[in-house]
């Protein structure tokens, strides 16, 4: 218990120090004469926003887009990755297309998606899907492809069919790859959902950030940034918790539990 409490205490101290540095820079530091609001003003504005339905509606729209796109990317990516990983021919045939798509950010295709789907939630879901599914597919394929051949041969020697080998040997072996890919993709899904509103006009926190910027309300703008940061911490924490629950049998997580 002492280690988690120590980590929590150090993290809280770091957050307080960052807020203190922000407050000092905006009041007596080099940014005192700039439009940067103080940390106290931004936190106070955020507290007032929490009492309004607009903030909760924006948070809800952002979370729905992020989760829907991530779930769709997970299903498609895992199914495609398992199919690719089980065939060396498919693995080599799809390597170039997947590596070509991997570095392309969703913002590149945003104008086309907005033109086709409009500034809607469906547009945001598709962008999140595009931003997450390639990495999940690549990791899933790598996990399946790297399954110990001795374990496969042992399963065949015990009379297991291809389907049983896949479900009882291959997929458990690939789960650490898949779990890591989903954990990394979770904050990415949130970022893309915000970008969909900020640059694509979709609903959610991105649109709220854009409106606050246009109106010149800097305190409200930074309050939305703080809300986004808190949401990001929650998403990261939930993804890590889910990975530990999914892979509780893995040696790495058994070691952490001890």
C-alpha positions in Angstrom: 0.0 0.0 0.0 2.9 2.4 0.7 4.1 2.5 -2.9 0.8 3.4 -4.4 0.2 6.1 -1.8 3.7 7.5 -2.3 3.1 7.6 -6.1 -0.2 9.4 -5.5 1.4 11.9 -3.2 4.2 12.6 -5.5 1.8 13.0 -8.5 -0.4 15.4 -6.4 2.6 17.4 -5.4 3.7 17.7 -9.0 0.2 18.9 -10.1 0.2 21.5 -7.3 3.7 22.7 -8.2 2.6 23.0 -11.9 -0.4 25.1 -10.9 1.7 27.2 -8.6 4.2 27.9 -11.5 1.3 28.8 -13.8 -0.1 31.2 -11.2 3.2 32.8 -10.6 4.0 33.2 -14.3 0.6 34.8 -15.0 0.8 37.3 -12.1 4.4 38.3 -11.5 6.3 36.4 -14.1 7.2 37.0 -17.7 3.6 36.4 -18.8 2.0 38.9 -16.4 1.1 41.3 -19.2 -0.1 38.6 -21.6 -3.7 37.3 -22.2 -2.8 34.2 -20.2 -5.3 33.9 -17.3 -4.2 32.9 -13.8 -4.6 29.3 -12.6 -7.0 30.6 -9.9 -9.3 32.3 -12.5 -9.3 29.2 -14.8 -10.0 26.8 -11.9 -12.8 29.1 -10.7 -14.3 29.3 -14.2 -14.1 25.5 -14.4 -16.0 25.1 -11.1 -18.7 27.3 -12.5 -18.8 25.4 -15.8 -19.3 22.1 -13.8 -22.7 23.6 -12.8 -23.8 24.1 -16.4 -25.3 21.5 -18.7 -23.2 22.8 -21.6 -20.0 21.3 -20.1 -21.5 18.0 -19.4 -23.1 17.8 -22.9 -19.7 18.6 -24.4 -17.9 16.0 -22.2 -20.6 13.4 -23.1 -20.3 14.0 -26.8 -16.5 13.7 -26.7 -16.6 10.5 -24.6 -19.2 8.9 -26.9 -17.1 9.7 -30.0 -13.9 8.4 -28.4 -15.4 5.2 -27.0 -17.5 4.4 -30.1 -14.5 4.9 -32.4 -12.1 3.0 -30.1 -14.5 0.1 -29.8 -15.0 -0.1 -33.6 -11.3 0.1 -34.1 -10.7 -2.6 -31.6 -13.1 -5.0 -33.1 -12.0 -4.4 -36.7 -8.3 -4.2 -35.8 -8.2 -7.4 -33.7 -10.2 -9.4 -36.3 -8.1 -8.1 -39.1 -4.9 -8.6 -37.2 -5.7 -12.1 -36.2 -6.5 -13.0 -39.8 -3.2 -11.4 -41.0 -1.1 -12.9 -38.2 -2.3 -16.5 -38.8 -1.0 -16.4 -42.4 2.7 -15.6 -43.2 1.6 -14.7 -46.7 -1.0 -12.3 -45.6 1.5 -10.8 -43.0 4.0 -10.0 -45.7 1.3 -8.9 -48.3 -0.2 -6.3 -45.9 3.0 -5.0 -44.3 3.4 -2.2 -46.9 -0.2 -0.9 -46.9 -0.4 -0.9 -43.1 3.0 0.8 -42.7 1.9 3.3 -45.3 -1.3 4.1 -43.3 0.3 4.1 -39.8 2.0 7.6 -40.0 -0.9 9.3 -41.6 -2.7 11.4 -38.9 -6.5 11.7 -38.9 -6.3 15.4 -39.4 -5.0 14.8 -43.0 -8.3 13.2 -44.1 -10.5 15.5 -41.9 -11.6 17.8 -44.8 -12.7 14.9 -46.9 -14.6 13.3 -44.0 -16.3 16.5 -43.1 -17.3 16.9 -46.8 -18.8 13.4 -46.8 -20.3 13.1 -43.3 -20.6 16.8 -42.3 -19.7 18.2 -38.9 -21.5 15.4 -37.0 -20.8 12.9 -34.4 -20.4 10.2 -37.1 -17.5 12.2 -38.5 -15.8 12.2 -35.1 -16.3 8.5 -34.7 -14.9 7.7 -38.1 -11.8 9.9 -37.4 -11.2 8.1 -34.1 -11.6 4.8 -35.8 -9.1 5.8 -38.5 -6.6 7.1 -35.9 -6.7 3.9 -33.8 -7.4 0.9 -35.9 -4.1 0.6 -37.8 -2.0 0.4 -34.7 -4.3 -2.1 -33.1 -4.3 -4.3 -36.3 -0.5 -4.2 -36.5 0.0 -5.1 -32.9 -2.6 -7.9 -33.0 -1.0 -9.3 -36.1 2.4 -9.2 -34.5 1.1 -10.9 -31.4 -0.4 -13.7 -33.3 2.6 -14.1 -35.6 5.0 -14.2 -32.7 3.1 -17.0 -30.9 5.6 -19.7 -29.8 5.7 -22.4 -32.5 6.5 -25.0 -29.9 3.2 -24.2 -28.1 1.3 -24.6 -31.4 3.0 -27.9 -32.1 2.2 -29.1 -28.6 -1.5 -28.2 -29.1 -1.5 -30.2 -32.3 0.1 -33.2 -30.6 -2.7 -33.2 -28.1 -5.2 -33.3 -30.9 -6.4 -29.7 -30.9 -8.0 -28.4 -34.0 -7.1 -25.1 -35.7 -10.0 -23.3 -33.9 -9.0 -24.6 -30.5 -5.4 -23.7 -31.0 -6.4 -20.2 -32.0 -8.7 -19.6 -29.0 -6.6 -21.4 -26.3 -3.0 -20.8 -27.4 -2.7 -18.1 -30.0 -5.1 -15.5 -28.7 -3.9 -15.7 -25.0 -0.3 -15.3 -26.4 -1.3 -12.2 -28.4 -3.4 -10.6 -25.6 -0.4 -8.6 -24.2 0.2 -7.0 -27.6 -3.5 -6.3 -28.0 -3.9 -4.9 -24.5 -0.9 -2.6 -25.0 -2.2 -1.4 -28.3 -5.6 -0.5 -26.8 -4.1 1.2 -23.8 -2.0 3.4 -26.1 -4.9 4.0 -28.4 -7.3 5.2 -25.6 -5.7 8.7 -25.1 -5.3 8.9 -28.9 -9.1 8.4 -29.3 -9.7 11.3 -26.9 -7.3 13.6 -28.8 -8.9 12.8 -32.1 -12.4 13.3 -30.8 -11.4 16.8 -29.6 -9.7 17.6 -32.9 -12.9 16.6 -34.7 -14.7 19.3 -32.9 -11.9 21.9 -32.9 -11.1 21.7 -36.6 -14.1 19.8 -38.0 -16.9 21.6 -36.3 -18.2 18.4 -34.7 -19.8 18.4 -31.2 -17.9 18.0 -28.0 -15.1 19.7 -26.1 -13.3 20.7 -29.3 -16.2 22.9 -30.4 -16.4 24.4 -26.9 -12.7 25.3 -27.1 -13.2 26.9 -30.5 -16.2 29.0 -29.3 -14.3 30.1 -26.2 -11.3 31.1 -28.4 -13.5 33.0 -30.8 -15.3 34.9 -28.0 -12.0 35.9 -26.5 -12.8 34.4 -23.1 -9.4 33.1 -22.1 -10.4 31.9 -18.6 -13.1 29.8 -20.1 -10.7 28.5 -22.8 -8.2 27.3 -20.2 -11.0 26.0 -18.1 -12.0 23.7 -20.9 -8.3 22.7 -21.3 -8.3 21.7 -17.6 -11.5 19.7 -18.1 -9.9 17.9 -21.0 -6.8 17.2 -19.0 -8.9 15.7 -16.1 -10.8 13.6 -18.7 -7.5 12.4 -20.1 -6.3 11.3 -16.7 -9.5 9.4 -16.2 -9.2 7.7 -19.6 -5.6 6.8 -19.0 -6.3 5.4 -15.5 -9.2 3.3 -16.8 -7.3 1.9 -19.7 -4.4 0.9 -17.4 -6.9 -0.7 -14.9 -8.6 -2.6 -17.8 -5.2 -3.8 -19.1 -4.3 -5.1 -15.6 -7.6 -6.8 -15.2 -7.4 -8.4 -18.7 -3.8 -9.6 -18.2 -3.8 -10.4 -14.5 -2.3 -13.8 -15.3 0.7 -12.2 -17.2 4.0 -12.5 -15.3 4.5 -8.7 -15.5 1.2 -8.0 -13.7 1.6 -10.9 -11.2 4.9 -9.3 -10.3 3.3 -5.9 -9.7 0.5 -7.5 -7.6 3.2 -9.1 -5.3 
